[in-house]
């Protein structure tokens, strides 16, 4: 029983659409069979052939029973019942009439056509074998004398029988052909849909979802095609690597939606600025690639780069505001700078960073010196990573004194690198690389921690309380946790907050965002001091001095060193000192190298100073020796 159920399940079509189509076909054939049987039945009643009338009536009952089974969803059972019952009825009719001479034998092809349309293979084969058996048996009966079959003369009855069977076969064939046409049409539509889907998937795989520009996959193919043509025609191909200079600031301040809108507008402007044969691609983030094909003169490449920067310099309208942006472009050329896409991309990227280093909003062509500089920078970055783990960084401390009585008040912690090969290296060599690589965050944490540790160690060894000054980087503020780092360092060593001064550059203060102001307030709440380093070199502004609650201004050494005999510099320094005094801020002059400058600054009202006049930056032990001979306030 279980095997029979499994066999039946295997015969059932698995596709719901196919089952529905099978039921519809069978129902159509049932209706045709009913009509044909009614016609034959009427003819048999008229001719008085009551045996045939009984057989036709029985056939109608079987067909109607099959129709009920179809309505209940038992299509296979209905199909088998109708087809085998019809085969049996036709066989009986042939036996009691004319055998194979009868027109009823034409019902067999009709039954097979119907079975081919709706029946599974097993049922169709069984039906065919049954019909062949009936034909063979009727032939045997006629030849052996078991039954005598006498052909009747042609008449209306014969015509009705044959016509009815032909009509049924014709309808079945037409239904089959119609289904085939529908299936073919549906298949063609499916093929078109698949082709459209493939085209859509291909487009998605080769284009950036935000800007709809070609992505790196497609631009590589375009670049390789352009290189192939240029190699054949002895021309050049230019690859331009464009990076927006201030995108992160815009994205962080206005939100990602505004950033996306800006990128879409940038993409549109870039496409408008190039030729039809050129390709604009989005590399990712705020980076774009442009392939300029068929280059004959380098002046054309320079003109394109200038045109791109000019288009992007026009203000963008974002969220009701006019936003001004700029871009840096690096350019590499085939075959001058490389023979393949990856090499040219690497060199264009290198040239782009050179453009940023040159002040941004400019473009640079790649040259081999850039490659050497890049290799050196990468080597330096690797050394920096190892320096952290190996403990190669040290702090030196430059004393800060009272300009009026010479008392030692504080010391600024200055980072040095004890390089295994280069010796003691100042920050000018490696700070920029540390900022670009992100290592400045870890280095800054180490500086803060070490300065607090050393300040507490000095106090523990009997030295008077000394303020230690530490620089904070813009990256540490962007991480959003400077107050946590400071609090952790103070708690770790038990250093009083008043003994720590944090130096901020003016560029950090220009962030002026609510989150930044909140960070400054939290730092002040810890009890530490805040000073502005290199004051006067940036966007000096009275309003942000009032808003940010700093304690001190440090006058940049560029003003201090030109102070003697320079009325203009004296006027600037005087203005800074007076402004600080009006806000109850202290002032510290950097870079004091002679006594005359110290006296002049003291006369102008400057409070504190540091420089080679007092001491160079000293190692921790050397500063301790320096402090021993210097009066320090309790």
Buried (B, 14 or more C-beta within 10 A) or exposed (E): EEEEEEEBEEBEBEEEEEBEBBBBBBBBBBEBBBBBBEBBBEBBEEBEBEEBBEBBEBBBEBBBBBBEBBEEEBBBBBBBBBBBBBBBBBBBBBBBBBBBBBBBBBBBBBBBBBBBBBBBEEBBEBBBEBBEEBBEBBEEBBEEEEBEBEEEEEEEBBEBBBBBBBBBBEBBBEBBEEBEEEEEEEEEEEEEEEEEEEEEEEEEEBBBEEBEBBBBEBBBBBBBBBBEBBEEEEBBBBBBBBBBBBBEBBBBBBEEEBBEBBBBBBBBBBBEBBEEEBBBBBBEEBBBBBBBBBBEEBEBBBEBBEEBBEBBEEEBEBEEEEBEBEBBBBBBBBBBBBEEBEBBBBBBBBBBBBBBBEEEBBBBBBBEEBBEBBEEBEEBBEBBEEBBEEEBBBBBBBBBBBBEEEEBBBBBBBBBBBBEEEEEBEBEEBBBBBBBBEBBBEBBBBBBBBBBBBBBBBBEEEBEBBBBBBBBBBBBBBBEBBBEBBBBBBEEBEBBBEBBBBBBBBEBBBBBEEEBBEBBEBBBEEEBBBBBBBBBBBEBEEEBBEEBEBBBBBBBBEBBBBBEEEEEBBEBBEEBBEBBBEEEBBBBBBBBBEEEBBEBBBEBBBBBBBBEBBBEBBBBEBBBEBBEEBEBEE
